[in-house]
Amino acid sequence: MKTVEFLALSLKLLRDERTPAGLRTAISRAYYAAFHRTSEFIQGMNVSVSDGPGAHGEVRNHLVHTGDDDIDQVGLDLAHLHSERIAADYRLKRVHVEKGLVADELVNLASEVIATLNQCLSDSQRYATVVNGVGQRAKQLKGGGGKSGS
């Protein structure tokens, strides 16, 4: 499966299922599209990402001080999308995620995250800067030593 299939499902839900359940599910799937794409982006730099629940924070934490403001923003956007995904999936009293405009904005944000990563990949100089920044951050997260890809 390709991660963008989650985004395609989100867009379909926004179009066809503008019910509370449909909007909540659209937000959830959009988050996972952005999360998995970002995880792939980082792993493409030979930086490992765990498979467990800690991976959500781990992926975001790699995108700090990358040398590229837009990629740093991806980390912040991913944190926001994750928070809203938690609300959509688990916090049924948080009804703001049942509003069409909110769901539209969050799905759009996930789309922008994916587009930003793809744009970075298409610019070799920019990507090299980010690879260096993520590699340095990986070393920091591991306590300053060791390989970033282990």
N, C-alpha and C positions, 0 to 999 in steps of 0.2 A: 504494500500500500504506500502511496505517496502522501506526504503530509498535507499537500494542498487539497487533498480530497476532503479533509476536515473543513477547510475554508469553503470549498464548494458546497458542502452540506449546510454550513452556516448561512450562506447566501440563499440557498433554496428555502431554508426554514424562514428566513426573514421575508421572503417573497410569498411563501405559501402557508405558513403556520404562525401567524401573528397573534398567538394565544400566549398566556403566561408560560405554559410548558414549552411551547415552540421557541419563544424568545429566550428563555433561560437556557435551553439546549443550544441555541445558536451561539450564545455567549460562551458556553462551555467548549463547544467544538472549535470556535474561533481561537480561544486561548490555546487549545492543544495544537492547532495548526501552527501558531506562532512559536509555542514552546518547542515542539519537535523540530521545526525548521531552524530555530536558534541553536538547539542542541546539535543538529547536524553541522551547522556552520562552525561551531566550536570544535567538534570532533574532527572536522576536516583539517584542523590545524594541529592534529596529533595531540590534542588535549583530551584526556578522558573525562567522561561524565558518568556518574553512578547511575544505576538502574532504579534505585529506591526512591522513596518519597523526598529525600533530601536533594534530589536532582533539580527540583524546581528552583530552590534558592541557589544551588551550585551554578546553574546555567546563568542566572542573573549576575551572580557575583563575579563571574569571569569577565563581564562587560562593564568594568569600572576602569577608568583611566586607560583606555585603549589607544589613545592618540587620535581618535576620530569622534567628534562630538555626536554625530548622528548614531554611531554604533553604541556609544555610552547611553544615549537616549533610549535605544532599544532595550537596554537592561532595565531602565526605569519604567518604560512602557510595559514590559513583560511583568514587572512587579504589580503594576496597576491591573493589568488583565488577569493576573493570577488572583488577586484580591476579589475582583468582580466575579471570577469563575467560582470561587468559594461561596460567594453570596448566592450565585445562581444555582449552584448544586446543593448547598447545605443549609442556607439561611432563608427558609421560606417566608419569614416575617419581613425580610428586606425586599419589599415589593418594587423598589426602583428599577430592578433588573427586569421587570415585567413590562416596562414602558418601551414602546417601539423606538423612540428616539435614542434612548440609552443603548439598546441592543444594536441599533444601526451604527452608533458612534464606536462601540466596542469592536464590532466586526470590522469596521473600517480601520480602526487602530491596528488590529491584527494584520490586516492586509498591508498597511503601511510598514509594519515591522518586517514582514516578509519581503516587501519591495526594497526596503533599505538594505537588508542583507544581500539580496540579489544584485543591487547596484554596487555594493562594495566588492562583491566577488568579480564583477565585470571590469573593475579598475585595478590593475595589478599593483600599482604603486600604493594606492589606498589600502588594498588588502594586505600588502606586506607590512604596512604600518600597524594595522590591526593585529596581524599575526604576532608581531613583536610585542605589542601591548598585552595581548591575551596570554602570551607565553610568560611574560614577566608577572602578570597577575596570578597565573597558575602556580608559579614558584612561591609567591607570597602566601597564597592560600594553603600551600603545603608546608608552610613554616620556613620558607626561604631556601630550601634545598631540594635536591632530587630532580629527576626529569619531569617535565611538564606533561609528557605523554604516558606516564606509567599508571 
